[in-house]
Amino acid sequence: MFTFAKNFKTMTVPSDPNMLVSFVNMKLRDEYDSLESLCDDLGINIDELSRNLRLAGFEYSPEAKRFW
């Protein structure tokens, strides 16, 4: 589970892999131009995020800017 603070509110990123991939893909589609910028802004370790989603069967496509 990841937790980050933004705009003085604490938000918890979902820990369930299916919810997490949906959350990350939505953020990438609507708010961020890359996985790196999303992770930097939200204070998420990109390697940990990628590893957790890879273990759940998802891979990141930089060209599509989403996890599959």
C-alpha distance (Angstrom), angle and dihedral (degrees) to the residues before:
residue distance angle dihedral
M1 . . .
F2 3.78 . .
T3 3.80 124.9 .
F4 3.78 125.3 -167.5
A5 3.78 138.4 170.0
K6 3.76 120.9 -131.5
N7 3.78 128.1 166.9
F8 3.81 89.8 -1.2
K9 3.81 92.4 -59.9
T10 3.75 125.0 107.8
M11 3.77 114.3 -132.4
T12 3.76 126.4 -171.8
V13 3.76 117.5 -143.2
P14 3.82 111.4 -138.6
S15 3.79 116.2 -96.1
D16 3.81 95.8 -159.0
P17 3.84 104.8 96.3
N18 3.81 94.5 -134.3
M19 3.79 92.6 49.5
L20 3.81 90.5 42.7
V21 3.79 94.4 53.3
S22 3.80 90.0 47.7
F23 3.82 91.1 49.5
V24 3.81 93.9 47.5
N25 3.81 94.2 45.3
M26 3.82 90.9 48.9
K27 3.82 91.3 50.7
L28 3.80 90.8 47.6
R29 3.78 91.9 49.3
D30 3.81 96.5 44.9
E31 3.80 108.6 27.4
Y32 3.81 116.9 11.7
D33 3.78 136.0 56.8
S34 3.81 95.3 -152.3
L35 3.78 143.4 13.6
E36 3.80 88.4 -114.1
S37 3.81 93.0 56.9
L38 3.82 91.5 47.0
C39 3.80 92.2 51.2
D40 3.81 93.3 43.7
D41 3.79 92.7 50.0
L42 3.79 95.3 45.2
G43 3.80 95.9 39.6
I44 3.80 93.8 -119.3
N45 3.79 121.8 149.5
I46 3.81 103.2 -118.1
D47 3.82 93.4 -153.5
E48 3.80 92.4 51.9
L49 3.80 92.1 46.8
S50 3.80 92.8 48.2
R51 3.82 92.0 45.7
N52 3.82 92.8 50.0
L53 3.79 92.2 49.6
R54 3.83 92.9 42.8
L55 3.82 89.5 54.1
A56 3.80 87.6 53.9
G57 3.81 90.7 52.8
F58 3.82 100.5 -97.5
E59 3.80 125.8 126.0
Y60 3.78 127.8 -166.9
S61 3.79 120.4 -121.2
P62 3.82 111.6 -161.7
E63 3.81 90.2 -167.8
A64 3.82 92.1 56.1
K65 3.82 91.7 33.3
R66 3.79 92.4 -135.1
F67 3.78 145.9 86.5
W68 3.83 116.9 -102.7
